[in-house]
Amino acid sequence: MYQNILIVCVGNICRSPTGERLLQSKLPKLNVSSAGIRALAGRDADFQAIKTALNHGTIVAGHTARQLTAEMCRQADLILVMEPGHIDAVADILPAARSKTMLFGQWLPRKSIPDPFRQSEEVFEAVYLQLEEAAAQWAAKLAKQS
């Protein structure tokens, strides 16, 4: 049973905090957190990510970026990453974590969710919609486990 879910991207200021909040809102009984492979540790979520999420009623403000650690990977029952290369990056930190690491966009037509950092509002909007759909898909799958 998945109780602790870790969502991972690169900087932990755009995709993973948004994905974290979306999945947490759909599965409030689970512990959902996020971190970055090369996190901008201590930074707030990206302003455009906060603004885009807020336009959809999702609160990302208040997030503080965290660096992914082996201990975080150990504690997670499921690690969801944004791009295939992130699976290798997680495995570099904790090889045993590879078997519990999957793509956040696993059930989307395009499984990778691109990094919108320093991109246009339109890119942030498109990425938000991908994250929202991916969170809905994961919530449906994970809700069946209980």
C-alpha atoms as one frame of an Amber mdcrd trajectory, in Angstrom:
protein
   0.000   0.000   0.000   1.292   3.428  -0.937   1.191   5.854   1.981   4.210
   8.098   1.332   4.466   9.506  -2.180   7.393  11.638  -3.301   7.142  13.759
  -6.446  10.445  14.730  -8.063  11.591  17.167 -10.747  14.829  19.105 -11.200
  14.573  22.366  -9.252  11.528  21.602  -7.052  10.040  25.025  -7.830   7.656
  24.384 -10.774   6.479  20.872 -11.647   6.943  18.804  -8.488   5.408  21.305
  -6.019   2.406  21.736  -8.335   2.071  17.968  -8.742   2.423  17.548  -4.980
  -0.429  19.954  -4.234  -2.669  18.486  -6.948  -2.205  14.899  -5.779  -2.503
  15.865  -2.097  -5.833  17.579  -2.783  -7.155  14.428  -4.477  -5.775  11.980
  -1.880  -5.785  13.879   1.439  -5.169  10.723   3.526  -1.792  10.104   1.879
   1.478  11.831   2.702   2.539  13.556  -0.533   5.758  15.573  -0.664   8.212
  16.778  -3.300  11.913  17.367  -3.865  14.369  18.198  -6.636  17.289  16.326
  -8.166  19.227  19.605  -8.337  16.900  21.603  -6.131  17.063  25.337  -5.723
  16.931  24.469  -2.014  15.283  27.024   0.229  13.671  28.894  -2.665   9.970
  29.536  -2.931   8.018  27.994  -5.772   8.392  29.822  -9.084   6.106  32.880
  -9.292   4.610  31.823 -12.633   3.961  28.291 -11.289   2.189  29.799  -8.261
   0.148  32.147 -10.460  -0.843  29.470 -12.980  -1.894  27.028 -10.243  -3.849
  29.749  -8.439  -5.775  30.491 -11.650  -7.015  26.889 -11.363  -7.725  27.070
  -7.628  -4.568  25.234  -6.541  -2.366  26.777  -3.843   1.359  26.296  -4.438
   2.431  29.417  -2.513   4.229  28.582   0.728   6.268  25.776  -0.851  10.008
  25.703  -0.106  12.298  23.747  -2.448  14.129  20.706  -1.025  17.085  18.705
  -2.309  16.308  15.036  -2.947  18.171  12.743  -0.531  18.652   8.992  -0.201
  16.646   9.110   3.027  13.654  10.717   1.263  13.853   7.983  -1.386  14.039
   5.304   1.318  10.964   6.648   3.133   8.833   6.933  -0.013   6.599   4.040
  -1.029   6.274   5.514  -4.534   8.442   8.099  -6.296   6.919   9.929  -9.260
   9.238  11.780 -11.642   8.605  14.089 -14.594  10.957  12.670 -17.265  12.523
   9.259 -17.977  16.013  10.580 -17.187  14.856  11.434 -13.670  14.410   7.701
 -12.958  18.164   7.244 -13.475  18.895  10.317 -11.342  16.832   8.884  -8.469
  18.594   5.518  -8.864  21.969   7.314  -8.727  20.975   8.686  -5.309  19.549
   5.374  -4.040  19.840   2.365  -6.393  17.129   0.426  -4.515  14.626   3.198
  -5.298  14.555   2.406  -9.038  11.910  -0.291  -8.562   9.478   2.152  -6.923
  10.094   5.088  -9.276   7.631   5.791 -12.079   6.656   8.666 -14.330   4.104
  11.139 -12.987   2.703  11.224 -16.536   2.625   7.409 -16.789  -0.917   7.313
 -18.220  -0.769  10.449 -20.363  -0.362  10.300 -24.172   3.001  12.074 -23.760
   4.485  10.559 -20.623   7.162  13.232 -20.054   6.094  16.514 -18.485   8.432
  19.287 -19.740  10.070  21.852 -17.495   8.319  25.236 -17.868  11.032  27.145
 -15.936  11.715  30.533 -17.578   9.149  29.775 -20.300   5.992  31.654 -21.305
   2.669  31.738 -19.452   1.282  29.478 -22.182   3.919  26.837 -21.468   3.147
  26.985 -17.735  -0.551  26.622 -18.549   0.055  23.572 -20.769   2.298  21.967
 -18.124  -0.265  22.668 -15.396  -2.954  20.893 -17.425  -0.643  17.890 -17.912
   0.101  17.800 -14.175  -3.598  18.053 -13.362  -4.480  15.157 -15.677  -1.561
  13.054 -14.385  -2.619  13.692 -10.761  -6.189  12.662 -11.602  -4.927   9.436
 -13.210  -2.693   8.591 -10.245  -5.452   9.454  -7.758  -7.825   7.047  -9.540
  -5.208   4.250  -9.474  -4.134   4.868  -5.875  -7.679   5.215  -4.544  -8.285
   1.585  -5.595  -5.535   0.365  -3.237  -7.437   1.187  -0.032
